[in-house]
C-alpha cells in the first residue's frame, strides 16, 4: 500500500530515520517527510528530477511548524510542485545558506559520513542556529568544549546497557575537521587573534593520531572465522579480504557488485565519493554468493533478521569470536582493515594503489604504514643475487 503523507496519523506512526519517507506527486516530483527524533514536527523535503543533468535536485522545505497538522501536507506539496515547475523549465534550485546548520547541510549533501557526524554533534547544538555572519570564535570554543567532554560510545550490551569511554583526541580532530571544512566552504577565515577568527577554535589537537599497532596475521584471521557466528561469518570474511571500512562494507547493496566483471562500486564511505575497484577471485566469489536470491536494493551482507550490519550489530559477534579464538581482546572490526592494509603494503603494492582501494589518502597510508614499505624494500634488496 502506497504511503499517504497527507494523513497525520500515518505520519505520526513513521519511525525516525535519516532517509526521508517519499511520496510520488507526479513523474519526477517527490515529496519527502523525515520524522523528528526529538518529538518535533518533522521536516519536509522535495526531490525533483532534472532532465538536463539526469540527476535529482533535493531541497529541504522546513517543518511548517506554524501550520496545523492537516495543513502541513498541502503547503509542502504546493512548494514541491512549484520547485518542480522551476526545474522542468530549465531553472535550478538554489539553496539559501544562512546559518551554520545550512552550511553543514550544503557540505553534507553528497557526503553521508559528514551528515552522520553533523546529526550527532552539530544540528542539536546552539551553534547550529547562529547566522554565519554573526558566527564568532567564542561560539565554536563553547561547541568544542562540549564535544571534548562528550564520552564516546564503545559498545552496547545485549540488554541495552551502553558502555562509554573518554573521547580520544584523534576522534575530536575528525569531528572538528568535517565541521571546519563545511564552514570554510562558505565563510572566509577571520582576522587572527580576534573574535572573528572562528577558524582558530577548530584547530586540530597536535600529535593526536596514534600508531595502529594491533595486527592479526592470516592464521589468526582464519582462526577467527571458525568461531564467529554463522550469520556474521561472510561479513567478517569480507573484512579479512578487502581493506574497506566496516561501515562502507555494511552499506553495500547487491546492485553495487557486478559479478560478470568482478567489479565493486563503493558509494557509502567516509569521503562520500564513489569509487570502483576490481576484486580478486576469492573476494569476488564471496560477494557473488551474497547476491543469490536477493533484490538489487537488498543489503549485500545481511544479518539473520534481514537487516544490514551496523556498528552496534557487528560488535557483539566480533567480540565473541575474538574471545573464543583466544585473540587479543582489543581486536575490533577496524583491526581487520588495518591487518589487510598491512599485508598489501608488505607485499609491495604501490601506496597510491592501496590508498585508492581502501578509500584513504597516500598521506595517511605513509603516516601509518610507511615504515612497513621501507622494511619491504630492504627485504627485497637483501634477496637480490649478483
Protein Blocks (a to p, Z undefined) as FASTA:
>chain_A
ZZdfkbmklmmmpccdfbdcdddfbghiacdddddfklpnbpaddddddfknopacddde
bjolmbcfklmmmmmmmmmmmmmmmmmnopacddddfbfmlmmmmmmmmmmklmmmmmmm
mmmpmklmpcfklpcfklmmmmmmmmmmpccdfbdcfkopacdddddfklmmmmmmmmmm
mmmmmmccddehiaklmmlmmcccehkbccdfbdcdfklmmmmmmmgcfklmmmmmmmmm
pccdfklmmmpcfklpcfknopacdfbdfkopacdddddfklmmmmmmmmgopafkbcfb
acfkopacdfklmmmmmmmmmmmnopafkbcfklmmmmmmmmmmmnopafklmmmmnopa
fklmmmmmmmmmmmmmmmmmmmpcZZ
